[in-house]
Amino acid sequence: MGPGVDNRAALAFYYCEGYHPIPPYRPGRDPSINRALRKQLCPVRQDRAGY
């Protein structure tokens, strides 16, 4: 995601949706402009795995 420092609303949206910052996955990226985020997804329930 690259909203930069001026798009705090976008960051707030992602944080409210459960995303968390992670270290950059490409070297040389400016963390004040490009941010790496991740979200833990729910595991598939075994009783619904074949559904």
Number of C-alpha atoms within 10 A of each C-alpha: 10 14 14 15 11 10 11 11 10 14 21 11 11 16 15 10 10 12 16 14 13 11 10 14 9 7 7 7 12 11 13 11 13 14 18 16 16 12 13 8 7 6 7 9 8 8 7 7 8 7 5
